[in-house]
């Protein structure tokens, strides 16, 4: 079996506070009546299709365990998830199966009632230092979410002016109509 490398850059990018904040906030809108008090963001790591043979399941399980061990020793991964934990986001490796197949994920979970600490971390990373700048960024983020991810986004685009993209993301990544 191939040795599992340290945590790849693509996963480390998904663990940036502004990305986790966006994904959890989107999940709040998408699952507002089904979230049972938690918001979850799954980062898919590996999967099979359908009902795999036992050899493939064994390979996936072995890769899952090797990944856990390798990433637990990776300083970049440990730092990234440690920062999220400091903002109230728990994480765990999960191995599950359903009718679509077997899959391995990195699951991020936080109580649904408060994303404030995570938003503060995203604001800090984006360089918002004064209370006024943080409040302005929080309001722009709220409008950005309402215009782009809320179930009534079309109506919200009539109610709220465009604010650019998420104030916590690099402005070069903003779409013109957000």
C-alpha atoms as one frame of an Amber mdcrd trajectory, in Angstrom:
protein
   0.000   0.000   0.000   1.204   3.515  -0.753   2.253   5.650   2.174  -0.097
   8.533   2.953   1.522  11.932   2.522   1.083  14.875   4.869  -2.149  16.804
   4.606  -2.500  18.120   1.026  -2.789  21.832   0.291  -6.360  21.403  -0.976
  -7.497  20.167   2.437  -5.467  22.823   4.251  -7.217  25.455   2.107 -10.601
  24.010   3.130  -9.511  24.385   6.774  -8.957  28.151   6.482 -11.351  29.958
   8.854 -13.041  32.019   6.114 -13.782  28.856   4.089 -15.080  26.905   7.104
 -17.214  29.919   8.126 -18.713  30.152   4.640 -19.460  26.417   4.439 -21.016
  26.244   7.908 -23.086  29.391   7.271 -24.304  27.914   3.966 -25.238  24.715
   5.792 -27.200  26.786   8.300 -29.365  28.090   5.429 -29.625  24.738   3.665
 -30.519  22.717   6.745 -32.197  25.303   8.907 -34.952  22.920  10.021 -32.860
  19.734  10.126 -29.588  20.650  11.785 -30.410  19.365  15.296 -28.350  22.079
  16.945 -25.124  21.497  15.005 -23.635  22.660  11.752 -21.458  20.175   9.892
 -19.010  20.531   7.030 -17.631  17.281   5.607 -14.418  17.292   3.613 -14.524
  14.137   1.492 -11.191  12.334   1.465 -11.792   8.969  -0.203 -14.744   6.904
  -1.360 -15.878   3.815  -3.191 -18.825   3.436  -5.524 -21.879   1.328  -4.746
 -21.371  -1.991  -2.989 -17.600  -2.534  -3.188 -15.892  -5.916  -2.793 -14.311
  -6.652   0.611 -10.807  -6.022  -0.756 -11.719  -2.478  -1.741 -13.350  -1.825
   1.636 -10.211  -3.128   3.363  -8.048  -0.826   1.200 -10.225   2.184   2.036
 -10.187   1.396   5.765  -6.397   0.965   5.754  -5.935   4.243   3.865  -8.276
   5.960   6.342  -6.203   4.789   9.321  -2.896   5.643   7.618  -4.204   9.129
   6.794  -5.249   9.705  10.397  -1.781   8.774  11.633   0.094  10.775   8.985
  -1.984  13.912   9.392  -1.824  13.740  13.198   1.962  14.105  12.772   1.700
  16.923  10.206   2.356  20.306  11.894   0.371  22.242   9.249  -2.711  20.055
   9.771  -2.389  20.117  13.567  -2.089  23.914  13.500  -5.066  24.363  11.150
  -7.454  22.183  13.157  -6.109  23.620  16.415  -7.022  27.133  15.299 -10.520
  25.950  14.387 -10.912  24.200  17.739  -9.974  27.447  19.455 -12.942  29.014
  17.643 -15.353  26.293  18.770 -15.171  24.003  15.728 -14.669  20.347  16.619
 -13.230  17.939  14.081 -12.936  14.200  13.625 -12.093  11.698  10.964 -15.181
   9.692  10.060 -15.597   6.483   8.112 -19.120   5.723   6.974 -21.137   3.854
   4.407 -24.503   4.117   2.737 -26.121   2.861  -0.460 -23.778   5.008  -2.568
 -20.645   3.379  -1.141 -18.062   3.612   1.608 -16.461   6.958   2.359 -13.868
   8.648   4.512 -14.320  12.281   5.565 -12.855  14.927   7.785 -15.913  16.221
   9.650 -16.046  19.731  11.096 -18.847  20.422  13.571 -19.929  23.418  15.620
 -23.042  24.423  17.539 -25.418  26.121  15.119 -26.294  29.005  17.434 -22.888
  30.682  17.375 -20.375  31.185  14.611 -19.061  34.347  16.286 -15.671  33.000
  17.385 -15.063  31.506  13.951 -16.062  34.775  12.296 -13.698  36.656  14.633
 -10.869  34.339  13.568 -11.701  34.908   9.897 -11.769  38.680  10.530  -8.389
  38.524  12.243  -6.910  36.584   9.314  -8.378  39.142   6.886  -6.746  42.017
   8.776  -9.812  43.595  10.419  -8.461  44.859  13.729 -10.751  47.618  14.987
 -14.218  46.912  16.367 -15.688  49.174  13.686 -13.917  47.316  10.866 -15.017
  43.963  12.288 -18.629  45.136  12.628 -18.623  46.433   9.057 -17.147  43.152
   7.778 -19.736  41.149   9.740 -22.574  43.181   8.213 -21.139  42.775   4.698
 -20.764  39.026   5.294 -24.407  38.820   6.434 -25.555  40.615   3.267 -23.236
  38.510   1.092 -24.776  35.348   2.547 -28.350  36.627   2.123 -27.718  37.634
  -1.509 -25.950  34.437  -2.514 -26.905  31.479  -0.315 -30.226  32.153   1.403
 -33.229  30.231  -0.002 -34.781  33.615  -0.948 -31.598  34.916  -2.584 -33.439
  36.354  -5.603 -35.618  38.544  -3.396 -32.602  39.434  -1.250 -30.750  40.676
  -4.329 -33.538  43.218  -4.730 -33.442  44.201  -1.044 -29.680  44.479  -0.534
 -27.009  46.147  -2.650 -24.063  44.056  -3.802 -21.198  44.019  -1.308 -18.620
  42.166  -3.386 -17.675  38.733  -2.116 -17.136  37.586   1.411 -15.197  40.308
   3.233 -13.044  37.529   4.692 -11.907  36.238   1.291  -9.337  37.665  -1.087
 -11.117  40.350  -3.169  -9.501  38.871  -6.296 -11.811  35.866  -5.817 -15.027
  37.923  -5.711 -17.639  37.565  -8.429 -18.903  40.816  -9.906 -22.557  40.218
  -8.962 -22.254  39.199  -5.323
